[in-house]
Amino acid sequence: MDARLNLHTNPVFGKIFKHFNAVGTVIADSPLPAATQELVKIRASQINGCGFCLDMHTKDA
């Protein structure tokens, strides 16, 4: 099993988080219905292999 990214100790996290927020803004500002926006976030989480994000967006959907 691969080690997970520790967000609190990784100096790159700030840059990554900045881009995640930018993507979230693009999705939120899009004309897609809210349910479709959540499905996009779920799929992105699946592609990125982030269980935390997948769980969060699945609950939001």
Rosetta blueprint (number, residue, H / E / L):
1 M L
2 D L
3 A L
4 R L
5 L L
6 N L
7 L L
8 H L
9 T L
10 N L
11 P L
12 V L
13 F H
14 G H
15 K H
16 I H
17 F H
18 K H
19 H H
20 F H
21 N H
22 A H
23 V H
24 G H
25 T H
26 V H
27 I H
28 A H
29 D L
30 S L
31 P L
32 L L
33 P L
34 A H
35 A H
36 T H
37 Q H
38 E H
39 L H
40 V H
41 K H
42 I H
43 R H
44 A H
45 S H
46 Q H
47 I H
48 N H
49 G L
50 C L
51 G H
52 F H
53 C H
54 L H
55 D H
56 M H
57 H H
58 T H
59 K H
60 D H
61 A L
